[in-house]
Amino acid sequence: MSLPLRRDDGTIDVLQGYRVQHSSARGPRKGGIRFHPTVDLDDVRALASLMTWKTSLVDVPFGGAKGGVAVDPASLSLREKEELIRRWTRTLVHVLGPHRDIPAPDMGTDAQTMAWLMDEFHRLEGFQPACVTGKPVELFGAPGREEATGRGVISTTVAALDRAGRDSRSSSLAVQGFGNVGRFASLCAVEAGMSVVAVSDVTGARFNRTGFGHDELAGAGTVQNLHSGVEIDPAGLLELDVDVLVPAALGGVITADNAPRVRAEFLVEAANQPLTAAADSYLSGQGVTIVPDILANAGGVVGSYFEWTQNIQEFRWPISRFRDELDSRLRSAFDDVAATADEHSCSLREASFILAVRRVVDAFMFRGQVV
């Protein structure tokens, strides 16, 4: 799509926008919208297909989609960002909807962006809050949705430790990245009895041998606001002697170069593709248990499913039910993946795709469509 945008200074930019709908075999398409300068068709197409497999893996009734605009969100004023998402919505309104294609926030977008999208959709199609997820709680969002991805990371972590016969309450954890996912993963880890001994973000990294407290993590905002423990090299966090390492920031942070220095026994991919293929192969060969991103960070889409369900029901769940349902779904998904890995004598990553693709193929077959 070509998306004209009137800037605050009166000039007009024509931006490139995208929406790829990969599959609706198992339900309406589901996927985020990202605003980022590097967004292109190949990027969006790959992410749309990943959503097909992710929704299948956690067994929610969605297919895969992804969208975006090639723009630096930092260059947009609040008014420009609102105009851009409204124009994106108007251009695509004929293929969007609660039973067609349901967007969500992603890199460079947030709950406010989704509120504008919903408002524009309502203006054109009438009241349908299930047309988008990731909305503010005050505007038909779901309590618990914001923390869902980070909470899911810890649900799968505990499941992985249990499978190995380890007590999660005596396990240490290091989290690289203290944004939405890393912050809530840290908080949920402490609530689960784990010891979060190191965290990092763009402002720095800190190590606390006895573990950071829940209140300190909750009130910090950024790592530079943490005061207990000692400051460490952010790159060194990946090499700490901990039980569980959680990369929750950028992709490709663990490579063939630094993989030999990773000492964690469990690696949980909260970020998308934090390991290169070479690092994955090396660490797997060393006996490291790797919980792949398609499973570890799937709490977000499960949370979106809960929000969508509540919007359709026009009934809000208490947050306790949201959390219990999320933990149950992620634990069940992990158990299914682990059983598949045992059946085929393969890694959790390979098992995740075996299971996800099989379910999509089954949906096509039962529908009577040629695969």
N, C-alpha and C positions, 0 to 999 in steps of 0.2 A: 504494500500500500504506500502511496505517496501522501504524506500528511502535512499540509501547509500549517505553519504555526506563526501567528503574529507576535513578534517579540515586544517587550515593553517599550523599546525605543522606536517602534513603528515599522521596523524592517520585518520581512517575511522570510522565514526559512522553510524549505521543503524537506521534511525528514522521511527516512525510510522506516516503515513499520511492517510487522509480520504477525501472522497467526498460522500455525500448522496444526491440523487436526490429524493425528496419526491413526487412531482406531476408536471405533465405538462398539466393538464386538461385545464388550462386557458392561456397557453403560455409556452415559453421556461423557463427552471428552472433558478432561480436567487438567489444568495446568496453569502455571503462573505467567505473569507479564513482567519482563525486566526492561528497565531503562539503563542502557550501558553503551558506551561508544563502540565496543567491539561486536555488538550484536549483528549477526548476518543470518542468511537463510540456512546455511549448513548447521550453524550453532543451534538455531531454533528447531530445526528438523531433528537433530540428534536428541535434544532435550525432550521433545514431544514423544519420541519413541521410548525414551527412558521412563516417561510417566506411564506409558502403557504397561510396561513390565512392573513398575513399582506398585501401581494400583492393583494389578493382578496378584502380585506377591503377597500383599496384605489383605487380599480378598475383599476389597470394597467395590461397589458396583459402578466403577468409572472406567473410561478409556483414557487415552493419552492425548494431550495437546500442549502447546507452548506458544507464547507470544512475546513480542518485544518491540522496542523502538531503538534505533541506533542514535543515541543521544547521551551526553554526559548529564546526569541528573543534577549535578552541582551547578551546571550552567543555567538551570531553569529557576525562575522565580516561582513563588507559590501560584500566582495567577497563570503563568505559562504552563506549569505542570498540570493544573486543572484543565486548561483548554486542550492540552495535548491528549489526556486520557479521555476526555469527552469526545474529541474528534475521532480517536481510535475506536471508541464504542459506537458512534454513529455509523462509521464505515462498515462495521462488522455486525451490526445489530441483527441482521437477517440470519446469521449463523450462530448467534449466542442464545443463551437461555438456560433455565434450570434443568431442562431435559435434553439439551443439545450440547452446550459447551459452557463450562463454568470456570471463569478465570479466578486467579488468586494473586496475592502479592509475591514478588520475587525481588531480585537484586535491583535496587534503585526505586522500588515502589513500596507502599506500606498501606496500613489500614485506611488512612485518609484518601489515598488514591483509589482504593476499592469503594469507599463511600461515594466519591464522585462518579465512578463507573456505574454503581447501582442507581444513583439518582438520575443519570442520563438514560439508563435502560428503562427505568420507571416512567420517565417522561415520554418515552416512545412506545413502550409496550404495556404499561400499567404495573401495579404493585406486585413484584415478584422478588422478595429479598433473597431467595435461593439462587438468584442469577449469578451471584459472586460470593466467594468466601474470603475470610481474612478481614472482615469488616470490623469497625469499632464495636466494642461490646454495647455501647450506648445506642448503636444503630443496627440492631439485629445480629450483631456478632455473638460468639459463644464464649462464655467464661471458660478459660482453660485453653483456648485456641492458641494464644500467644506463646504459651510454654510448651505446646504439644511436641514440637520437634525435639527440643532438648530433653523433655521427659521421656520420649521414645528412645532416645540414645541410651539413657540409663536403664530403661526396661530391658533393652536387648543386651546391655552390658551385664546386668544381673543374671539374665538367662544364660549367657555364655559362661559366666563364672560357675553357675550352678551345674551346667553340663560337664564342666571340668572337675567338679567336686570341690570347688573353692568356696570359701565363705566370703561373700561380698562385703560383709561388715568389718572384715579385717584386711581389706584390699586398699591399696593406695592408688591414686589417680592423678594424672597430669592432663590439663586441658589447654590446648593451643588455640587461642581465639576466645574472646570474651564479649562477642556480640550477642544477639538474641539466642542463638543455639548454644554457644559455649557457656553463657551465663546461666541459663536455665538448666543445662546439663550439670553444671557445678552445684547449683542449689539442690537439684533432685538427688545428686549423688550423696550429698551430706545428709539429706533427709532419709536416704536408704541406708545410712550408717557407714558409708565409705569415707575415706580420708582424702580430701582434695589437697594435695601438697604443693601443686604448682599451677599457675595460670599465666597466660600471656595475651597481649593484644598489641596494637600499633604503638601504644604508649610505653610498653616495656613488659618485663616478666618478673615474677616474684616466686620464691620458694619458701615454704613453711614446713619444716620437718614434721611438726605435730598436726598439721592440717589447718586450713582456714575455717573460721567459724561461719555458720549460716548467716548470721546477721551482718557480719563484715562483708561477705560476698553480695548479699542482697542490697546493701546500701552503697556499694562502691561505684557502680556505673562504669568505670574504667579501671584497669589494673593500677594506674598511677595513684589511685585513691586508696589502694590497699596499703596498710602500714605495718602489719605483722610480717614476720619472716624477713628474708633478705632479697635484694635485687640480684637477678641472674641474667645471663645472656639469653635473649629470646630463642636463638637458634639452638642453644644448649638444652632447652626444655625437652626437645624431641629425643634427647639422649639420656634422660634421667633414668635412674634405676627404680622404676615404679612397676606396679602390677599391670596397670591399664593406662594406655596412652590414647587420648582422644583428640585427633586433629579436627578442629571445628572452625577453620578459617578458610584459607585458599586451597585450590587444587595444586597438585604436583609439589608439595612441600617435602615429601620423603622420596628420595631418588636413589639411584644406584650408588651415589657417592656417600650419602649419610646413612643409608639403610644398615650397613654393618655396625654402626654405632648405636642403633636403637636397642635398648635393653628391656623394654616392656614385653611381657609374655602375651598380653592381649592388646590388640589395636582395633579401635572402634571408629569407623570412618563417619564422623558427624558431618564433615564437609563433603562436597562432591569431588570424587577422584583425587583425594589427597596423596595417594601413592601412584607413582609411575608404574608401568607394567614391569619394568626391571626390578623395582623395589618390592613389588608384590610377590614376584617369583622368588626373590632372594629370601624374604622374611618367611614366606610359607615354607620354603625349604629348611629354614631354621627352626620350624615348629611353632612359630608365632601364630596364635589364633586371630584371624582377621575377620571382623564382622563388617561386611561390605556396605558401602553407602546406600545401595538400593534398599537394604533392610534397616540399617542403623538410623538413617534420618527420615524414615517413612512415617514417623509420628505426625509430621506436618499434614500429609494428605489424609491420614486417618482422622486428625482433628478437623480438617476441612469437611470430611464426610459427616462428622457429627454435627458441625454447624449447618451444613446443607439439610441434613435430616430434621434438625430442630426448626429450621425456617419453613420447610414443607409442612411439618406438623403444626407450625405456629404455636410451639410450646417450648419453653426454655428449661433445660436440665439444670439441676444444681451442679456446681463444679465438682463435687465429690463423685457424682455419677460419671461425669466426663473423664475424670482421672482413672477411675476404676475400669471403665470400658476401654480406655486407651491402653492401660497396662495389660489388660486381658488380651486385646487384639495383637499387640506387639509380641507378647509372650507366645501366643498361639502361632504367629507367623514364624518366630524363631524356631519353635519346636518342629514346625513343618519343614523348614529349611534344614535343620539338623538331621531330621529323619531322612530327607532326600540325600544329604551328604553321606550319611552312613550307607544308604542303599547303593549309591553309585561310587563309593570310595573316592569322593572328590572334595574340593574346598567348599566353604560356605558360599563363596562368590559364585562358583560354578553351579552349586545346588540352587541358589536363588534364581538364576536364569533358567535352569531346567524346569523348575516349578512354575515360574511366571509364564514362560512361553507355552508350557503344556496347558495351562489354564486358558490362555487365549486361543490356542488351537482347538481345545475342547469346545469353547464357545462357538467358534466358526463351524465346527463339525455338527453340533447340535442344532445350529441355525439352518443347516443345510447349504451352507456356502462353501465353495471350493477354496481350499487353502493353497 
